[in-house]
Amino acid sequence: MANKLEVSSCLSSERHDHDITNPLLHFLGCIEICERQDFLHGNTRIWEDELEHQRNLQGQNADETVENMKKGWKSNIESEMRRIATLRHALSSDEQDKHLVKDVEESGQSWRMSEEYKSNIDRVKEWRGNATQSISEPEFTSPARAYSPEEDTSVPVIQFKAGRGFSETCDDRLSGKFPNQKTTVKKLLEVSDQKANLLHNNRDFDNNHIKYFHIPTNNMKWAEEAIARYYGESSPGLDEMQRHLRRPPKSDASIVLQDRYWRGQLHGDVSLPPHARYMSPICETISSPGKKLNEQLKNIVLFMPYLHWETSKRREEFAHEIDNIVSQTARDHAKKEADAKMSRQQSRRLLPSAAAENQIQISHKHGVEPKNLGPIESIADAVQRYQNKIPSSFQSEHALGHYLLAAARLYEGITTYRDRKLLREYLPKGPSIHPRRTLDQAYYWTLKSTKMRDRDQVIYRGTTATRDAFHHFDEENNEWPEHKELEGGVCPHCSTNIRKVSRVIMVDQLWMWILDAKTLITCFLKRYGANKQDYSGVHKSIRTRLEDPGSESIRTVFELAIIVLDECTTTLFDRTKSLDRRPQVIDEFSKAIGKIAHKQGVAFDRLWRWTDEARKFFRSQGYVNPRKLHLPLLDINPEGKLEREIEDIIEELDIMLRILSTHQDIIKSFIEQSEGILDPNGDFLQKLRNHESVQEASRKEKYEDYQCFKLRANDCQNRVNIQVKELECLRKSARNTSDDVLHLLTMKQQQASVVQAWQAVKQSDETIKQGRSIMVFTLATIVFLPLSFITSVFGMNNREFGDNQWILAEQLQYIFLISAGVVSVSLFFAFSAWTRAFIWSYCSKTSTKFATSSGAYEYISRRQKPDDIFEHTYKEIHRIKIDAKKEALKKRINKKMAQEKDTPQDTTRQIVDKTQHSTEGLCNSSDTDKGPSSRSGLPGLLSFFGYRRHRDDATV
């Protein structure tokens, strides 16, 4: 993987000499500021070494090669530094982002004014050896003008002539060389001279000239403008084509962009979240404008989703940005509607009719007044001001630390400003721009938020370093226990985990048009903030592939389109590219499934231990406490978590398989459409199957074109099929693991049911015993209750039965009144939950405070639990019984041997040996098993001596 490279490279802490992977990063982050001027002009030792290296490789052209490398590096660095200056100026003028620049300037000034800086800057200069020199660096300035995303968005241009890469150097609008030539969106879509436009179909017309333009965003407006420029039109006017009056004439672009192949395939509207916008997968041929019906079709339109990746942090930043844009758009729309409604109401006030007066009164009644619009605007401003003042999750009180953090935030702002500006400009304009979607957003596109689902992705969990992944500091002993052997060195385990970057799987869209079988236009997104050196980018992979000597020859535009489709489907799953942080999808899913399978195996072993303990409980006749076994069996939370994790894995694999299945269908359809153009009669396909050649010179070149296309197409299909098989194998393994977890859960529940049934039987036995006891008490109560009542009545002191002056009626009155009061209070407490709760709360708090303060709670907590006392007592009783049995058996053996002392020596020895063997069996059985089988050795021994065992242990 990318983060496991062993060789030191740019931005590493070690010297890397000539291992420069990115000249711009090396210029900004690796060399000293005072060395930048010499590095920019090529006055460094690395060029001397490079010149010697090139001379050893190619000899004569070494000087020219090195000079071209110098010029290329200098041009790229100067261009990028001017772009950084432009973006910094744009950020300082942007109301939402100007705090980033301001924070850097203020924190830098604070650092330079700090005592630490003033007291140490001279020492640093002296250490550097330039105490009297000022540190200077090259200045890069850019014209101060309004920032435009169209000017900052590069459009790669790849051209072929006669099957070979072609670099157009005579046009100032293009920079670079094949296959890295590029222009900007503004230059590509300019309307000043349409025939001279880079996209125009008649510009440099040549049947062997293939052009490929890539717009790095899914912007419907830019795509429409690009196709219009191809046909030399200013605007497609698709909205105007829908009206009945003053309808403009049908343009060539509107034929290619007809609803059936463009806006009719759009999903999502203003009521749905932005991630619900996507184009339905299709691949169709389109008739060329101005062509007759019997002429061959040479236009193809293709829409296809594909898988890519993004860092979790960057995805969350842009999700937050999209939410802010949507909220602000809703507020602006509500304000606009309120203003329009107020304008209509004010215009009605001029009407003298009573209906208008009633309408005004109704409006006043509902509070629609101009003054009510003030809070809406002020709330929006307050929210914006609050967002600008939100502090970062990590702050530093040190001046230098604050300066570095502010610079890091500014870097993030500059890196992502272009993409954020595009969203701010085009996202409120309906479904014009389509943002990137996560795996769950692409599947559950109707959900407003999938934040929790996105953080539950397999790739996210596999690439995120949790707290438990690091070694922890022991505060009691004041040491790192796992770092003792390092002796102050770097821990490789912690270093590997701290470098982890959380990533997620994304779903992007490929829009492709083949026009007149010679021009290819594609639109697909790249990672947020990725500008250069994004080796995991799809278009970067295309250019890298075209740079290979074996892949440079492209005979038809359909071959080039197959390469684009191939890279879209395989870039994420390519395991050979390791210069970036691209996640290894297959490996991460395999590890996730393996971890769950391991946990499931551990849970099975734990279940077997529980079943073994349950078997001992079932065979025991004394007191047992099944609570320690029963509670774990009833807890299905661990197995439930495993089942949830494995089902999430299966769900993600199903989504990915669905997308790859779409790849198979789209690629198959594209091959069929392309074959219909390259081989309209089907003759070439039959000859290719029969391994025949074409002798006609007019058809030989076309046949070779068809052969090259078919070869690339078959390779593309095979790679997609291999990816599908890999994911299907993973899904099968995940499904088997899920079945094993469910089987484990079922067995656990069955074992819990068995324990409950056994416990129910034990409780039923106890209930029968208690019922017999209660029957005895009931019979006694039946006998003595009448006697007690009669004796209590006749024992009362009253006028009728004794010398007391109270009469019986007065005594009965007191008896029933007091009894009624006691019964009423009891019933009140029985049916009043509030009263019981209040009294219970008061008594519980009071008793708890008393117990904790007096030390009674500590004394009680140290005492053994009743179940433990019962279990310990049962073991002691069982041990006493075994000892008594052994002693009784020993006496009987001695008595038997005394009676048979006249027996021969051999017979006596045999009796003693058998007696000892039986005694050992009794002891072993008593120690290992406490159930009914523990007495199995005694009957055999007694039967050997002719004795008979009674059922009562006391008799034995």
NUTORMAR-798675 format. One line per 5 residues: number of its first residue (from 1); for each residue x negated, y negated, z of C-alpha. Coordinates in steps of 0.1 Angstrom, whole numbers. Last residue first. Layout:
N
NUM	X,Y,Z; ...
//
This chain:
956
956	242,485,547; 273,480,568; 266,443,569; 264,441,532; 299,454,528
951	305,474,497; 290,506,511; 261,522,495; 259,560,496; 228,579,506
946	212,609,491; 176,597,491; 176,590,453; 211,576,456; 197,550,480
941	170,539,455; 193,537,426; 219,517,446; 192,492,457; 177,482,423
936	208,467,408; 213,442,437; 201,411,417; 224,421,389; 253,404,407
931	237,370,402; 206,355,419; 181,364,392; 143,361,393; 134,365,429
926	160,392,438; 153,412,407; 116,411,414; 121,422,450; 145,450,441
921	123,463,413; 93,462,437; 113,483,462; 122,508,435; 86,512,425
916	75,516,461; 101,543,467; 91,561,436; 55,561,446; 64,572,482
911	85,601,470; 58,613,446; 32,611,474; 55,632,496; 60,658,468
906	22,661,463; 15,666,500; 41,693,506; 72,685,527; 69,693,565
901	71,655,572; 106,655,558; 125,640,587; 97,614,593; 98,604,556
896	135,598,558; 132,577,589; 104,556,574; 125,550,543; 155,541,563
891	136,516,583; 122,500,551; 156,498,535; 170,480,566; 141,455,564
886	144,449,527; 181,443,530; 176,419,559; 150,399,538; 174,398,509
881	202,385,531; 180,358,546; 169,347,511; 206,344,499; 214,324,530
876	185,300,524; 195,296,487; 231,289,496; 220,263,522; 198,245,496
871	227,244,471; 252,232,497; 227,205,509; 220,194,473; 257,191,466
866	262,171,498; 235,146,488; 203,145,508; 197,115,530; 174,87,519
861	203,67,505; 220,69,539; 191,55,558; 186,27,533; 223,19,535
856	223,19,573; 195,-7,574; 216,-33,593; 215,-59,565; 223,-35,537
851	251,-18,555; 266,-50,568; 265,-67,534; 280,-36,518; 308,-34,545
846	317,-70,540; 317,-69,503; 337,-36,502; 362,-48,527; 369,-81,509
841	371,-64,475; 393,-36,487; 416,-60,505; 419,-81,473; 423,-51,450
836	449,-35,472; 469,-67,473; 467,-72,436; 477,-35,429; 509,-39,449
831	527,-5,447; 511,15,476; 503,-16,497; 539,-26,496; 551,10,502
826	529,12,533; 542,-21,546; 578,-10,540; 572,24,557; 558,7,588
821	587,-17,590; 613,10,584; 597,31,612; 598,2,636; 634,-4,627
816	643,33,629; 628,39,663; 640,6,678; 676,13,667; 674,49,679
811	664,37,713; 693,13,715; 718,40,704; 704,65,729; 712,41,758
806	685,25,777; 690,25,816; 666,54,821; 675,81,846; 677,110,821
801	695,126,792; 726,103,785; 712,72,801; 679,73,783; 644,87,788
796	637,108,756; 626,144,762; 658,157,746; 651,140,714; 614,150,714
791	623,186,722; 648,188,694; 624,172,668; 595,194,679; 616,226,677
786	629,217,643; 593,210,631; 578,241,647; 589,269,625; 589,251,592
781	555,236,601; 540,270,609; 553,283,575; 538,253,558; 505,257,575
776	503,293,563; 514,283,528; 487,256,527; 460,282,534; 473,304,506
771	474,275,483; 438,265,492; 427,300,483; 446,299,450; 432,264,443
766	396,276,449; 402,304,424; 417,279,399; 386,256,404; 363,284,395
761	383,292,365; 384,255,355; 346,253,359; 342,282,336; 365,266,311
756	347,233,314; 313,250,309; 327,268,278; 341,235,265; 307,218,270
751	290,246,251; 315,241,223; 308,204,222; 271,210,221; 275,236,193
746	296,211,173; 271,183,178; 242,205,167; 262,216,136; 269,179,129
741	232,172,132; 223,201,109; 249,189,84; 233,155,84; 199,170,79
736	212,189,49; 228,157,35; 195,138,40; 176,166,21; 201,165,-7
731	199,127,-8; 161,128,-10; 163,154,-38; 189,132,-56; 165,102,-52
726	137,121,-68; 159,134,-96; 171,99,-104; 136,86,-105; 125,114,-129
721	155,107,-151; 145,70,-153; 110,80,-163; 123,104,-189; 146,78,-204
716	117,53,-208; 94,79,-223; 122,88,-248; 127,51,-257; 90,45,-262
711	87,74,-287; 119,65,-304; 107,30,-310; 74,41,-324; 91,66,-347
706	117,40,-359; 90,16,-368; 72,43,-386; 103,51,-406; 108,14,-414
701	72,13,-427; 77,44,-448; 110,32,-463; 97,10,-491; 66,32,-496
696	86,63,-502; 68,94,-489; 87,98,-456; 74,125,-433; 91,156,-418
691	89,168,-383; 124,184,-385; 136,163,-356; 120,132,-370; 135,138,-404
686	169,141,-389; 165,109,-369; 151,90,-399; 182,98,-421; 208,85,-396
681	223,61,-422; 219,29,-401; 184,38,-389; 168,8,-373; 201,-10,-366
676	221,21,-355; 190,33,-337; 191,1,-317; 227,6,-307; 221,42,-297
671	190,34,-278; 209,6,-260; 237,29,-251; 213,54,-236; 195,27,-217
666	228,13,-204; 241,48,-193; 208,58,-176; 204,24,-159; 240,27,-146
661	231,60,-131; 201,42,-115; 225,17,-99; 248,45,-86; 218,64,-73
656	207,33,-54; 241,30,-38; 243,67,-30; 208,65,-15; 219,36,7
651	250,56,19; 229,87,26; 205,67,47; 234,51,66; 248,86,72
646	215,97,86; 214,68,110; 250,73,121; 245,110,127; 214,104,147
641	232,78,168; 260,103,174; 236,130,184; 221,107,211; 256,94,222
636	272,129,226; 272,128,264; 296,156,275; 268,182,275; 245,159,295
631	273,155,322; 281,192,326; 246,204,333; 238,182,363; 274,184,373
626	274,222,374; 265,224,411; 264,260,422; 276,278,454; 273,316,453
621	282,342,428; 257,332,401; 262,348,366; 278,317,351; 253,294,366
616	224,314,352; 240,313,317; 245,276,320; 208,271,327; 200,290,295
611	226,270,276; 210,237,288; 175,249,277; 190,258,243; 205,223,240
606	171,207,247; 156,227,220; 183,217,196; 178,180,205; 141,183,197
601	150,197,163; 174,169,157; 148,144,166; 124,160,141; 151,159,114
596	158,123,121; 121,114,118; 118,134,86; 148,115,70; 132,82,78
591	98,93,66; 112,105,33; 132,72,29; 100,52,35; 80,73,11
586	105,70,-17; 107,33,-13; 71,24,-10; 76,-13,-2; 59,-39,-24
581	35,-59,-3; 12,-67,-32; -19,-54,-50; -10,-17,-47; 4,-7,-80
576	2,31,-85; 34,39,-66; 58,24,-91; 93,27,-76; 101,-10,-76
571	87,-16,-111; 104,15,-126; 139,3,-138; 131,-33,-147; 98,-22,-162
566	115,3,-185; 142,-21,-196; 115,-48,-205; 94,-21,-223; 126,-10,-242
561	132,-46,-253; 97,-49,-267; 102,-17,-287; 135,-32,-299; 118,-63,-311
556	99,-42,-336; 63,-32,-343; 47,-39,-309; 10,-30,-307; -5,-42,-274
551	4,-10,-255; -29,10,-260; -52,-20,-254; -35,-29,-221; -25,-65,-220
546	11,-57,-229; 14,-37,-196; 1,-66,-176; 26,-89,-193; 55,-66,-186
541	44,-61,-150; 42,-99,-145; 77,-100,-160; 90,-75,-134; 73,-92,-104
536	54,-68,-81; 21,-84,-91; 32,-118,-81; 1,-137,-89; 19,-169,-96
531	51,-187,-85; 70,-165,-61; 90,-187,-38; 120,-164,-38; 113,-132,-57
526	120,-132,-94; 152,-135,-112; 163,-123,-146; 172,-138,-179; 160,-124,-212
521	158,-137,-248; 144,-115,-276; 141,-128,-311; 135,-107,-343; 165,-83,-347
516	187,-113,-357; 192,-121,-320; 184,-96,-292; 200,-109,-260; 192,-97,-225
511	206,-104,-191; 190,-84,-163; 205,-87,-129; 189,-84,-94; 197,-60,-65
506	175,-64,-35; 159,-39,-11; 147,-53,22; 113,-62,37; 99,-69,72
501	62,-77,70; 37,-55,89; 4,-71,97; 10,-68,134; 15,-31,131
496	-19,-24,114; -38,-46,138; -21,-29,168; -32,6,157; -67,-6,145
491	-75,-21,179; -101,-47,174; -132,-45,196; -136,-56,232; -151,-23,243
486	-127,-3,222; -127,27,246; -106,8,272; -81,-4,247; -53,21,254
481	-50,11,291; -51,-26,284; -61,-41,318; -50,-62,348; -42,-31,370
476	-7,-43,379; -2,-63,347; -8,-33,324; -8,-48,289; 11,-30,262
471	0,-12,231; 22,-21,201; 48,0,183; 73,-3,212; 79,-39,204
466	91,-30,169; 70,-36,137; 94,-38,108; 86,-20,75; 105,12,82
461	135,-5,97; 138,-29,68; 133,-2,42; 160,20,58; 184,-10,58
456	200,-19,91; 190,-56,90; 209,-59,57; 240,-44,74; 239,-69,102
451	236,-98,78; 263,-86,54; 284,-118,54; 315,-128,34; 324,-92,24
446	338,-88,-11; 306,-77,-27; 303,-46,-5; 281,-28,-30; 259,-56,-43
441	259,-73,-9; 249,-40,7; 218,-37,-15; 209,-73,-11; 219,-99,-37
436	199,-126,-55; 218,-157,-65; 239,-161,-97; 240,-196,-111; 269,-211,-131
431	297,-196,-111; 312,-229,-101; 291,-261,-101; 283,-261,-64; 256,-235,-70
426	239,-255,-97; 221,-284,-80; 216,-271,-45; 207,-236,-57; 181,-250,-82
421	167,-272,-55; 163,-243,-32; 145,-223,-58; 121,-252,-66; 115,-260,-29
416	105,-225,-19; 67,-227,-20; 67,-264,-10; 89,-258,21; 69,-227,31
411	37,-247,29; 53,-275,48; 62,-250,76; 26,-238,76; 13,-273,78
406	36,-281,108; 24,-249,125; -13,-259,120; -7,-294,133; 12,-281,164
401	-17,-258,171; -42,-286,167; -22,-308,192; -17,-280,217; 18,-277,231
396	27,-251,205; 62,-240,194; 76,-208,180; 113,-205,172; 111,-237,152
391	130,-267,165; 163,-277,149; 161,-314,142; 169,-312,105; 198,-290,112
386	212,-314,138; 210,-343,113; 228,-323,87; 256,-313,112; 259,-349,123
381	262,-361,87; 289,-336,80; 307,-345,112; 305,-383,103; 320,-377,69
376	349,-357,83; 353,-381,112; 358,-411,88; 385,-396,67; 411,-401,93
371	408,-439,89; 422,-437,54; 454,-422,67; 471,-388,63; 484,-384,99
366	513,-360,92; 538,-387,102; 520,-413,81; 524,-391,51; 561,-386,58
361	566,-423,62; 548,-429,29; 570,-403,11; 602,-418,27; 591,-452,13
356	585,-437,-21; 619,-421,-21; 635,-454,-12; 624,-469,-45; 605,-502,-48
351	573,-485,-62; 542,-504,-53; 537,-480,-23; 534,-451,-48; 500,-462,-59
346	488,-460,-23; 501,-425,-20; 483,-414,-52; 450,-430,-40; 454,-412,-6
341	459,-379,-23; 428,-385,-45; 407,-394,-14; 420,-363,5; 411,-341,-25
336	376,-356,-27; 371,-352,10; 382,-315,9; 358,-309,-21; 330,-326,-3
331	336,-305,28; 338,-273,8; 306,-282,-11; 288,-288,22; 299,-254,35
326	288,-236,3; 255,-254,3; 249,-247,40; 257,-210,35; 234,-208,5
321	205,-223,25; 211,-198,54; 210,-169,29; 179,-185,15; 161,-185,48
316	174,-150,56; 160,-137,23; 126,-153,30; 124,-137,64; 134,-103,52
311	108,-102,25; 122,-94,-9; 126,-63,-31; 137,-51,-65; 165,-28,-79
306	182,-33,-112; 216,-45,-125; 223,-44,-163; 237,-68,-189; 230,-63,-226
301	238,-82,-257; 227,-69,-291; 225,-88,-324; 215,-72,-358; 248,-60,-372
296	246,-48,-408; 266,-65,-435; 300,-53,-445; 319,-80,-426; 299,-108,-441
291	274,-128,-420; 278,-164,-410; 273,-158,-373; 258,-124,-366; 282,-97,-353
286	275,-85,-318; 262,-51,-307; 271,-39,-273; 254,-30,-240; 275,-36,-209
281	270,-37,-171; 296,-62,-156; 280,-95,-148; 276,-107,-112; 289,-132,-88
276	300,-117,-54; 268,-130,-38; 283,-165,-40; 311,-158,-16; 346,-154,-31
271	373,-180,-34; 354,-199,-61; 354,-169,-84; 336,-136,-87; 329,-112,-116
266	318,-123,-150; 322,-99,-180; 348,-122,-197; 323,-150,-195; 299,-133,-218
261	305,-104,-243; 343,-104,-246; 344,-141,-238; 325,-151,-269; 289,-160,-264
256	276,-147,-297; 304,-164,-316; 302,-195,-294; 266,-199,-304; 274,-200,-341
251	300,-227,-335; 338,-226,-338; 351,-260,-348; 361,-283,-319; 396,-281,-304
246	413,-315,-304; 444,-300,-289; 449,-263,-280; 422,-259,-253; 400,-228,-248
241	372,-237,-272; 364,-268,-252; 352,-247,-223; 327,-229,-246; 312,-261,-259
236	280,-243,-271; 259,-274,-267; 233,-291,-290; 232,-266,-318; 202,-254,-338
231	212,-217,-338; 184,-208,-313; 191,-240,-294; 227,-228,-287; 213,-195,-274
226	191,-214,-250; 219,-238,-239; 242,-208,-230; 214,-191,-211; 206,-224,-192
221	242,-228,-183; 246,-192,-171; 216,-195,-148; 203,-160,-138; 167,-172,-133
216	133,-167,-148; 141,-177,-184; 121,-153,-206; 114,-160,-243; 102,-132,-266
211	94,-139,-302; 87,-113,-329; 71,-125,-363; 71,-97,-389; 102,-110,-407
206	87,-145,-407; 103,-178,-401; 80,-202,-384; 110,-221,-370; 142,-208,-387
201	157,-192,-356; 151,-222,-334; 138,-213,-300; 107,-234,-299; 127,-264,-311
196	115,-280,-343; 149,-276,-359; 166,-291,-329; 145,-323,-328; 156,-343,-297
191	176,-315,-281; 152,-302,-255; 160,-267,-241; 125,-252,-243; 108,-283,-233
186	130,-287,-202; 128,-251,-193; 90,-253,-193; 64,-236,-216; 43,-205,-213
181	16,-184,-229; 4,-155,-207; 5,-127,-233; -12,-141,-252; -29,-174,-244
176	-22,-204,-223; -1,-235,-228; 28,-241,-252; 44,-275,-257; 13,-288,-273
171	18,-266,-303; -12,-256,-324; -23,-228,-301; 3,-202,-309; -11,-170,-294
166	-2,-137,-312; -2,-102,-299; -2,-76,-327; 26,-58,-345; 24,-78,-377
161	28,-110,-356; 38,-108,-320; 48,-135,-296; 53,-138,-258; 66,-169,-242
156	69,-173,-204; 93,-200,-193; 80,-221,-164; 104,-239,-140; 89,-272,-127
151	103,-294,-155; 138,-279,-154; 137,-281,-116; 134,-319,-119; 117,-341,-93
146	121,-378,-97; 89,-396,-107; 56,-405,-91; 31,-394,-116; 7,-368,-102
141	-25,-372,-84; -52,-346,-76; -82,-358,-56; -114,-338,-54; -128,-334,-19
136	-150,-356,3; -164,-349,38; -184,-380,48; -221,-377,51; -242,-388,81
131	-236,-357,102; -240,-335,72; -259,-305,87; -228,-284,94; -237,-281,131
126	-243,-319,132; -209,-325,115; -192,-301,140; -209,-318,170; -197,-352,157
121	-162,-339,155; -163,-325,190; -155,-354,214; -131,-372,191; -112,-341,182
116	-108,-329,218; -99,-364,229; -69,-364,206; -65,-392,180; -73,-369,151
111	-48,-343,164; -21,-369,169; -26,-381,133; -23,-346,119; 8,-340,140
106	24,-372,126; 15,-365,90; 25,-329,92; 58,-338,109; 66,-364,82
101	60,-340,54; 84,-314,69; 109,-341,80; 114,-350,44; 133,-318,38
96	170,-326,39; 168,-363,28; 144,-355,0; 119,-382,-8; 90,-367,12
91	99,-333,-3; 96,-347,-38; 62,-363,-30; 50,-329,-16; 64,-312,-47
86	45,-335,-71; 12,-331,-51; 16,-293,-52; 22,-295,-89; -9,-315,-94
81	-28,-289,-74; -13,-262,-95; -24,-278,-128; -59,-286,-114; -64,-251,-102
76	-51,-235,-135; -72,-258,-157; -103,-253,-135; -99,-215,-136; -93,-215,-173
71	-122,-238,-181; -146,-217,-159; -133,-184,-175; -138,-199,-210; -173,-209,-201
66	-181,-174,-188; -168,-158,-220; -188,-182,-242; -220,-176,-223; -215,-138,-225
61	-208,-137,-262; -243,-124,-271; -247,-95,-246; -215,-77,-239; -217,-60,-206
56	-252,-68,-192; -247,-104,-204; -213,-105,-187; -229,-95,-154; -257,-121,-157
51	-231,-147,-164; -210,-136,-135; -240,-138,-111; -247,-174,-123; -210,-182,-121
46	-209,-169,-85; -238,-192,-76; -218,-224,-77; -217,-254,-100; -186,-244,-119
41	-169,-278,-120; -141,-268,-96; -165,-249,-73; -188,-279,-71; -160,-302,-61
36	-145,-277,-36; -177,-272,-17; -171,-302,7; -138,-287,16; -154,-254,25
31	-145,-222,6; -119,-196,15; -85,-211,18; -78,-237,-9; -102,-227,-37
26	-100,-190,-29; -62,-192,-29; -63,-209,-63; -88,-185,-77; -67,-154,-68
21	-83,-120,-67; -118,-131,-58; -140,-103,-48; -172,-121,-58; -184,-130,-22
16	-159,-114,1; -170,-129,34; -148,-117,63; -117,-134,77; -96,-126,47
11	-79,-154,28; -92,-140,-6; -105,-104,-5; -122,-79,18; -120,-44,4
6	-101,-18,25; -66,-26,11; -40,-14,35; -15,-43,32; -9,-36,-4
1	0,0,0
//
